[in-house]
Amino acid sequence: MNLGLLYSGGKDSTLAALLLDRFYDVTLVTVTFGVTDDWRHARETADTTAFGFERIDLDRRVAEEAVERMREDGYPRNGIQAVHEHALETVAGMDFDAIADGTRRDDRVPSVSRAQAQSLEDRHGVDYIAPLSGFGRGAVDRLVDATLDVTSGPSEEITRADYEAELRALLAADGGSEAVAAVFPAHEQTHVRGVRR
């Protein structure tokens, strides 16, 4: 069975791919709004993992609407959630038997409720899988330490192909780094450099 996994090149989505590999023909799917070329970093990481890779262009208006919502809210949660749902819908409409993401049990955003998952499955005829949904951050970190070569640091310094990078770029284009700081709290991101075999 073929599975499309939303892929950023970070530790969670890479670990999810490794867990799913035993049961599925995994394709790492990086989505982009065409705001940055950061998707190339996910491609480089995918090359080190030996999984197939596909880049999908999403509707830039969705990102622009998400940024506007984040500005209004003063925080990123609802904007990132809207982008994640759009990405899942897009990938679910492709030629995959199953779709997946790297969301963890304790992620606040993005998240997929049971009702959302069932709706995706029913409307698109795919299985939705969240292989890390039973894992907390500590468990994920221990598994990552044992299997992946990872770089981590502040979001501004780590280049990954995720929604946040493009949303940050859109915010910065209109309001500079102050606009980004007003919406996004400081936190660390990861970028996978390789898999320890």
Secondary structure as GFF3:
##gff-version 3
##sequence-region A 1 197
A	DSSP	beta_strand	2	6	.	.	.	ID=ss1
A	DSSP	alpha_helix	11	20	.	.	.	ID=ss2
A	DSSP	beta_strand	25	32	.	.	.	ID=ss3
A	DSSP	alpha_helix	39	49	.	.	.	ID=ss4
A	DSSP	beta_strand	52	57	.	.	.	ID=ss5
A	DSSP	alpha_helix	60	73	.	.	.	ID=ss6
A	DSSP	alpha_helix	77	92	.	.	.	ID=ss7
A	DSSP	beta_strand	98	100	.	.	.	ID=ss8
A	DSSP	alpha_helix	114	124	.	.	.	ID=ss9
A	DSSP	beta_strand	127	129	.	.	.	ID=ss10
A	DSSP	alpha_helix	137	147	.	.	.	ID=ss11
A	DSSP	beta_strand	148	154	.	.	.	ID=ss12
A	DSSP	alpha_helix	163	183	.	.	.	ID=ss13
A	DSSP	beta_strand	188	195	.	.	.	ID=ss14
###
